Amino acid sequence: MVRRVNGILDQWRQRRALQRWQSALHHAETLDLASLRAVRSSARQMRQTLDRVLHVADGRLTLPLIGSDAIQKPLHSDWAYRPELWRGPLSPPGKSAVESKTTFGSEVTVFHDCRVSELTVRQIRNTRESDLAPFGLRMDVFGFDGSFLSLVIELPQSAVDGLKRNHLVRLTALVEMEKPLEVFARLNIQHGPNTEQIVRTLPTSEAETFVEFDLAYTNLNEKRVDRMWVDLVLENPEMSQVILRDVNFSRRPRAEV
């Protein structure tokens, strides 16, 4: 009986909230500016919460039904991660004439040095049986008068917790290209005032590819590791389309020699 009453109360509250915002929409054209600013502020706060709810719900309910831990990772991996862009829907899902330093979600940023941007970036839905990631990223490049185009992926704090020089960090990607392009992956690890960088060429002869970064060849100060991020750099991307169906990361201790 209590559950039924609570259910009825919840439905009543939802109807009241919906009626309130419908009323706000109806009067938005005639409200004085001070009242309109207050309504806008409340609407933005609610939209942020609703966007997060939809992000989590769509990520769980849409196919493929996976979370960030559904990653094919090497044996003995002690950490794995799929960035949010490939896990759940972003709002807005795409942008055109993308300017440098444009962010997509909280972890991915596009950088370039074009004077006139003819770059379109859009999150797409993966639906194939072979797909593990629910979403992918499509980049369409038309004219390109710059010297570089890169996608910077910020990794979470869990990526550097317990990070040692005996770790191998793996980047795995599922890439589709309209024409052959060179793609470079640069791992950046900030430790104190210094930053270690390792650059690898991402093989693109096969759709599913990976590179590994061996931290044994760095001067990493294990006690001062603060942050880790990866740059994906596309060479000469003019008049091309690149789809990243999946990007994920893992790490494991290297075998002792």
Summary of the structure (lengths in Angstrom):
residues: 257
radius of gyration: 22.2
end to end distance: 66.6
largest distance: 75.2
contacts: 723
relative contact order: 0.16
helix: 26%
strand: 36%
